[in-house]
Amino acid sequence: MKRIAILGLTALLAAYGCEKEGPMESAGESMDEAVEEVIERAEQAADEIDAARDRAGDVIEEAGEKAEKAMDDAGDAIEEAAEDAGRGSS
């Protein structure tokens, strides 16, 4: 009977202790919130970096395509000039 009374009292004190928020619990909750905010901001920054990387990749790809076209056009012009020069010297 004594054991049951002690267990009951212990459970009652534990429940009472959980209801009342102490300074350590408050500090812990504040830290949890701060960590969650840091994680959220880091994820947002990572998303922004990914988007910027994708845009940069698109710009680089477009520049490569333009350079390739310019090189093809220059090659065609050189070939045409060479053919014209060959016809003129005969």
Contacts in CASP RR format, 6 or more apart in sequence:
PFRMAT RR
TARGET T0000
AUTHOR 0000-0000-0000
METHOD contacts of the structure
MODEL  1
MKRIAILGLTALLAAYGCEKEGPMESAGESMDEAVEEVIERAEQAADEID
AARDRAGDVIEEAGEKAEKAMDDAGDAIEEAAEDAGRGSS
END
